[in-house]
Amino acid sequence: MHTVNVGRDFTPIPSGGTKLYEGDFSGQSFRERFLEEPLRRGESVFVEIDNTIGYSSLFLEEVFGGLIRSLRIGPAQLRQQLHIVTENTIDLEEINFHIDCAAKVVANATVAAQ
């Protein structure tokens, strides 16, 4: 089991940026530094998200939609391993939305490539 607290372990002020070139506190930076490796190893990861000033939609999409794209796993498998710890149901709904949208895009791209 792996636990990451965004505000403590990453930053209390995540940027709105998505990619590494947009700053040290981008969604890609968080995903690559804290989530991808333990998930690849099959570990359960608990992400505590409540102790920041908030998140842009772009940041959340890059982190959680990006996991679907980078790990090439389905949303059911991701949800078995990844546990979002929050009291904010709006952030949780948005995270789930980005996971589902990314999975649909990956599935459609796979079908189109065949």
Secondary structure, DSSP 8 states (H G I E B T S, - for coil): -EEEEIIIII-SS--S--SGGG-TTSHHHHIIIIIHHHHHTT--EEEE--SSS---HHHHIIIIIHHHHHHT--HHHHHHHEEEE-S-HHHHHHHHHHHHHHHHHHHHHHHHH-
